[in-house]
Amino acid sequence: MRRPQDRLDILDKGFVRLVDAMGGDQAVVDAARVCYDSASKGEAQDRALIAYLMKHSHLTPFEHAVFKFHVSTPLFVARQWFRHRMASYNEVSGRYTEVKDDFYIPAQWRSQDSVNKQGSLASAGLDHRGLSAKLSAQVRGAVAAYRDLLAAGAARELARLVLPLNLYTQFYWTVNCRSLMNFISLRADEHAQWEMQQYALALAEFFRRRMPWTWEAFLEHAWKGRNPALTGGKP
Ligand SMILES: Cc1cc2nc3c(=O)[nH]c(=O)nc-3n(C[C@H](O)[C@H](O)[C@H](O)COP(=O)(O)OP(=O)(O)OC[C@H]3O[C@@H](n4cnc5c(N)ncnc54)[C@H](O)[C@@H]3O)c2cc1C
């Protein structure tokens, strides 16, 4: 089934959905030009202005374009995501509601990178199906324990203690373009965990669609990372 344009599916059950947006390339231009009490000067000069702002890290005009996303990620991704303080968050509560039976089961496993201690490597030698089966069995046990605890009268806020980090959560994330660029710079880069990279790439796609001039300037002057999926195959 084709998904609507405003939603991109990520991993096995996650997604990023653009709920709302305010401003775009023109909002950046307008904010910059108010400094000089001048109006838009046509596309070529407005694009050049955005490139100039980006190149010289004059980034406050980019704060006038804002995105609101609805996101579904495993908890371990959300935990990394929430380190980004320059944004607004509201997350589903495991105290108010019973958690949904949604868990991330990787189809492809990676082995530990011995050089980059935070990193992992694609590995054909792993028993991918066996590892996924092991994780699925663990999840089934955790869900059964969660249900048992609830049935025995435990509060939702305590019963959830048996649930693993691959449980999916959902949150709203409102972020301005400046902070979004910081997020993409850090989390689309190959040093970020692969699962997190997939979300950052989806955010980048929404950013590119809505703010093409700023996206172009970002890639040219601000992006310092590595990820061929972001740069159309270029390293
Ligand atoms: C590959 C990778 C590995 C990581 N590993 C770890 C780890 O092992 N342990 C760990 O704890 N974290 C880790 N992090 C998280 C990282 O340290 C940041 O917390 C996270 O990336 C958010 O970045 P940020 O502070 O730029 O974003 P935001 O919090 O959104 O802040 C945006 C910008 O606002 C400014 N700012 C925000 N708050 C302050 C402040 N208090 N004082 C001054 N300026 C501020 C800074 O310029 C900052 O860049 C890792 C991140 C990455 C990408």
The ligand as a Gaussian input file, in Angstrom:
#p B3LYP/6-31G(d) Opt

LIG

0 1
 C       27.328000       9.636000      17.400000
 C       26.889000      10.185000      18.721000
 C       27.291000       9.560000      19.898000
 C       26.869000      10.060000      21.138000
 N       27.276000       9.440000      22.269000
 C       26.883000       9.918000      23.472000
 C       27.312000       9.279000      24.684000
 O       28.009000       8.285000      24.659000
 N       26.872000       9.792000      25.851000
 C       26.088000      10.923000      25.920000
 O       25.747000      11.364000      27.012000
 N       25.671000      11.537000      24.787000
 C       26.040000      11.062000      23.590000
 N       25.608000      11.683000      22.441000
 C       24.670000      12.804000      22.561000
 C       25.352000      14.174000      22.316000
 O       26.336000      14.421000      23.301000
 C       24.301000      15.301000      22.351000
 O       23.696000      15.323000      23.630000
 C       23.212000      15.145000      21.338000
 O       23.748000      14.801000      20.100000
 C       22.423000      16.455000      21.222000
 O       23.220000      17.384000      20.536000
 P       23.108000      18.930000      20.829000
 O       23.482000      19.237000      22.233000
 O       23.933000      19.638000      19.762000
 O       21.558000      19.225000      20.548000
 P       20.546000      20.167000      21.339000
 O       20.396000      19.723000      22.735000
 O       19.307000      20.240000      20.502000
 O       21.268000      21.559000      21.388000
 C       21.422000      22.322000      20.184000
 C       22.535000      23.321000      20.388000
 O       22.137000      24.263000      21.390000
 C       23.272000      24.613000      22.184000
 N       23.023000      24.200000      23.560000
 C       22.002000      23.425000      24.014000
 N       22.075000      23.278000      25.343000
 C       23.173000      23.953000      25.742000
 C       23.789000      24.136000      26.993000
 N       23.341000      23.600000      28.128000
 N       24.902000      24.900000      27.042000
 C       25.424000      25.448000      25.928000
 N       24.896000      25.292000      24.697000
 C       23.775000      24.557000      24.609000
 C       24.485000      23.900000      21.576000
 O       25.071000      24.750000      20.621000
 C       23.853000      22.723000      20.887000
 O       24.622000      22.202000      19.815000
 C       26.033000      11.216000      21.209000
 C       25.630000      11.824000      20.009000
 C       26.046000      11.323000      18.786000
 C       25.569000      12.005000      17.517000

